[in-house]
């Protein structure tokens, strides 16, 4: 579930708390191009107010009209399809011949959306199973990739952060990095064994384990990033040693190019990391954009994470004479 859909959940919970009836729609299948991916949600209030989207607006307009006419699901979930024919595809803003399938679910206490939202706020991944005959919902811990499965009896969907970010060090920059990373749908874990460091970070898991133990405990996979921010080799190197041996999609460390070279030398000599493993280390961490302040540096780090996550190559900048803010030498050309 991405951050857009999380906002929809928050809105529909607020509507229910205010006494409104709400129907939630979940995209379960698409054919052809689709404005929103499978698993995306939309919510329609009893007076026609809407949160979220599943199309360019035409399907939402139809849902609003049906809600006002009390023609939407009232007692049990129902499966609906839009755009089966060419005429319908044009009417609902879909490609000709395209189809969008939704499960429309009237929300009630047994829908457990409030509990789902609470567990998501705590950083959990949750498997939600909706019985189509009754609307009853069960919630359970989830592992693995995001899933949306629909059959004759139930709809199974997995919610919560799929990408994970472990940050070593709990200084000022970590506060900004953690907050922004959560907005990008990362589950964030901050590791710092130092008693003096560990600010309050809502929705962020915190650990005082030694960094190598913390990295091993999280069982990093191809959806995991590890970033070292302490400037202390006794902490950063321990985390990097384990992260570079794991299948993390991104491993980075703060520091200058000179410090990066020294870091790689230490990792090779003391921890016997191979050249191939060391080549995976991003450093200085983040794209080079002249960042100076902690929030600006956090933006540069997350920009690089996003590029690596989607397979985009960022060319190395070329610098010419003089000193420029936030970089080691000069202007980018």
Order of alpha helices (4+ residues) and beta strands (2+ residues): alpha-beta-beta-beta-alpha-beta-alpha-beta-alpha-beta-beta-beta-beta-beta-alpha-beta-beta-alpha-beta-alpha-beta-alpha-alpha-beta-alpha-beta-beta
